[in-house]
């Protein structure tokens, strides 16, 4: 059972369901469907790279709204993680990505 659980965890990490959801929803937005900024800003750190990479494919007003919402949400998340035990690799990567994205002037 332990081996099966570990295998399932590896499969889920490899698939990254939230990133797949983001890519699917970005493709739908490109096809003229609506894009729910409020939903996407609440996704975990695993979805953030896909969100930031795909924001340019959204209409300019939606992309700006998404970036503003993500920055506000992640500022709250970072402020609430004051203890090193709350840190995770995806969260660290996302924080670095956001810092670099902001440094690029986007």
C-alpha positions in Angstrom: 0.0 0.0 0.0 2.9 2.3 0.8 4.5 1.7 -2.6 1.2 2.3 -4.4 0.6 5.5 -2.5 4.1 6.8 -3.4 3.6 5.8 -7.0 0.3 7.6 -7.1 1.9 10.7 -5.6 4.6 10.7 -8.3 2.1 10.3 -11.1 0.0 13.3 -9.8 3.1 15.4 -9.5 4.2 14.5 -13.0 0.8 15.2 -14.5 0.3 18.5 -12.6 -3.5 18.7 -12.9 -3.7 22.4 -12.1 -1.3 23.3 -14.9 -3.4 21.2 -17.3 -6.6 23.0 -16.1 -4.9 26.4 -16.8 -3.7 25.4 -20.2 -7.2 24.1 -21.1 -8.9 27.3 -19.8 -6.4 29.5 -21.7 -7.1 27.7 -24.9 -10.9 28.1 -24.3 -10.3 31.9 -23.7 -8.4 32.1 -26.9 -11.5 30.5 -28.6 -13.7 33.3 -27.3 -14.9 31.8 -24.0 -14.8 33.6 -20.7 -11.8 33.3 -18.4 -12.5 33.3 -14.6 -9.8 35.4 -13.0 -11.2 34.9 -9.5 -11.0 31.1 -9.8 -7.5 31.1 -11.4 -5.9 33.4 -8.8 -6.8 30.9 -6.1 -5.0 28.0 -7.7 -1.8 26.6 -6.1 1.8 27.3 -6.8 1.8 24.4 -9.4 -0.5 26.4 -11.7 1.3 29.8 -11.4 4.0 29.1 -14.1 1.3 28.2 -16.7 -0.8 31.2 -15.6 2.0 33.7 -16.0 3.2 32.2 -19.3 -0.3 32.1 -20.8 -1.4 35.5 -19.6 -0.2 37.1 -22.8 -2.6 35.0 -24.8 -5.6 36.6 -23.0 -7.2 39.9 -24.0 -5.2 42.7 -22.6 -7.7 43.8 -20.0 -8.2 40.3 -18.7 -4.4 39.7 -18.6 -3.9 42.9 -16.6 -6.7 41.9 -14.3 -5.2 38.4 -13.8 -1.7 39.8 -13.1 -3.1 42.2 -10.5 -5.2 39.5 -8.9 -2.3 37.1 -8.7 0.1 39.7 -7.3 -2.4 40.6 -4.5 -3.2 36.9 -3.8 0.4 35.9 -3.6 1.3 38.9 -1.4 -1.2 37.6 1.1 0.1 34.0 0.8 3.7 35.1 1.3 2.8 37.2 4.3 1.0 34.3 5.9 3.9 32.0 5.5 6.3 33.3 8.2 7.5 29.9 9.4 10.0 27.8 7.4 7.8 24.7 8.0 5.1 26.1 5.7 7.6 26.4 2.8 7.4 24.0 -0.1 9.4 23.6 -3.3 6.5 24.7 -5.6 5.8 27.7 -3.4 9.4 28.7 -3.5 9.5 28.4 -7.3 6.3 30.4 -7.6 7.6 33.2 -5.4 10.8 33.3 -7.4 8.9 33.3 -10.7 6.6 36.2 -9.4 9.6 38.2 -8.3 11.4 37.7 -11.6 8.2 38.5 -13.5 7.8 41.7 -11.7 11.4 42.6 -12.2 10.9 42.2 -16.0 8.4 45.1 -15.8 5.3 43.0 -16.6 
